Every structure is written in structure tokens, then in C-alpha cells.
């Protein structure tokens, strides 16, 4: 795996490609590229915790923000 750095918002990104580590991890788990509009969610809100059990893919950014607004912490594994 390549080296990574944190971007201005604190999210880890690969140094060579600039791709976010959590999106790469989700794509690897799903076995496909994330679709346009799909949003990644860190259940424990730790930006550097990109473990499978901490990541959830929402179908849209709207659904992602709704979960944050309601204070929901979904315990759904990335499938």
C-alpha cells in the first residue's frame, strides 16, 4: 500500500493518487467502484478509522447528512 497523508479536512489520502483511503477501502470490500453520489460514513466519526466495521456506504449524500442530523450511528457493515 502506498504512503498516505491527511488532507485539509483531516481525511487520509494516498500520496501517489490523491484518492481517499476510506473510499478505496470501501471499493475493495464491495468489489466495485463507488457510484457517483454515493457517500462514505465513518460510524464512530473518526476520519482515520477506515476499518470495515466502521464504514458504511450511503446511496446519496442527502441520506448521509440525514443520518448525521438525526444522530444515527448505523451498525451496518459495508457489503
Secondary structure, DSSP 8 states (H G I E B T S, - for coil): ---EEE-TTS-EEETTT--BHHHHHHHHHHTS---TT-EEEETT--TT---GGGEEEESSHHHHHHHHHHT--------
